[in-house]
Amino acid sequence: MKLAEIQAPILEDLKQLDVSMREAIKSKVSLLDTITRYIIKSKGKQMRPMFVFLTARLFGQVNHSTYTAATMIELLHTATLVHDDVVDDSAMRRGFFSINAIWKNKIAVLIGDYLLSKGLILAMEHKEYHLLELMTESVKQMSEGELLQIEKARKLDITEAIYYDIIAKKTASLLATACATGCASVEKDEAKIAKARELGFNIGMAFQIKDDLFDYGKSQIGKPTGIDIKEQKMTLPLIYTLQNISVFEKQKIKFIVKYMNTKKEQVQYVIDKVIATGGIDYATTKMQEYIQKAKEILNEFEDSESKKSLLQLIDYTILREK
């Protein structure tokens, strides 16, 4: 399934989003303007704005408020990516050098702050207070999720319940907000906005589990195999494995993750153990459960072009190769 086919109903919306993004982040500060132009050039698939536009079309007609919502979501997402690259000391992003790799950490942090502030200012300028309320809640959730993950990674004591709490905050909250703001831009009924949020939440949960599964691939798809282990991130396949092996094996794997995570053979041992104990199959089943919940919500709506594209985008979320 090609992303271009899914984007067809909202192609003009995405083109207008590019214009809105350039307008939102332009600056008279030369350095800042250079970096923001670089960000526009190295943009990703824009999946979150796609959810904003398609959800808006599911509930009504795209309008100026929808463009504001999509721009806010893209600004917030981009800000978090810039900050993530600093935290993870990443040199590459989407096939381009990361902001911190070119301009160093101090500037990258300030750029992330700038993008976030522009999203908040955009809402205030257009008096989109409801959209602002939805987005700021997402910012809080994402920050809490990242800090909770760091806290638990130090002890490697993440349970399955805590894992779901982490990804609900750090990943699903933004996709939930994308769908909620898309709906809120065309519909004031709080029950419908809540339904849209639930849709995005389930997609976001599946999206993160899929991302975790990349760590155990046979080849480098999306990110290098074993990178989560090297970063001491406790993902669902690994958590399941730790719950279903002997105490001795559990201690051995925890020791590798904590102290030997840069040794290729040791990391491969962990990957092989996760695969052998059914960690991949278990995580895949959980991912499919969230996808099914999302599709059940969509099936409550009458058939339409936007519904069809949303269903395709949901499938793309779990079938993507990066």
Phi, psi and omega in degrees: 000126182268139181298327181300325179292321179292325183283347187312312182292341185238021183300316180292326177297317181292325177295319179292328178298320178302318178295316181296321180295313180300319180292322185290325188252004179293152183213156176275352176280118187304311181299316181297317180295322178298316182290319181292327175294323177296321179297316178299318181296325185259026182298157181266212185282346183060041182295322182293316173298329176299318177295325177299308184294316182291323177292320177300318180289333177293325184258344183183217182244134178302135180219190182300322179297325179294318178296323177297315180298314181296320179293318178300314181297318181291323177296315179297314181298316180296320178299317181293325178294318178298315179293321179300320180296327176291311181300317183271358182055043181276137181263343184232149176210118178057033179083001177246159172295139179290163180300317181291333179290327182269311188252004177076167190297318184302312180292321180299317179298316180294324178295316177300317178298319181297314181297318179296316180296324179295325177295318179292318180296322180301318179295319180293319181300323182261009179056037179267068187292326178293318177296321179297318179299316180295319185286319181294328175296322178294320178301316179297314181298316182296319179296316179298319180297316180296316181291324177295320178296317179297316180301313183286330181296331181295328181254350183054042183243033181283122174274171179298320180296317179294321178303313180296323178296318180296309184286334175298320182281309191280335182237306186294330182299323181288319177291326175297318179292323178301313180290320180295317180289327176299314178293314183297337180287343182233353187215132182262353180292115184297328179294322179289321177297319178297322178295318178295320178298316180299320177301308181295324180299312181295322177295318181296321178297315179295321180301315182290321178297320176300318179299321178294325181293334178302332184295343184246020179286161178283341181223177181277094180243113178085313178204157182300138178302134178086005184294325179294322178295317179297331179266009178059037177267127180270101181263168186303315179302320180288320179299315179300316180299315180297333180279348188232028175229171182292163179300319180298313180295323179298314180296323179296314181294318178298322178296318179297312182298323185276322189239345184233028186285357177259356181268118187304315183294322180290319177297319179296326177300316179297314180301313181297321180293320178298316180296315183295328183270003177088015180298323180292313181297320181296313180296322179297319178298316179297320178300315180296327178296318178293321178297318180298320178298319180295317181292326177296323177295314181296327182291351174285345182263153176292154180298138178200170179296320180292321177297316179300315181293323178296318177297320178293322180291325176297315178296321179299325181303322184258350179259351182301154181255005176196000000 
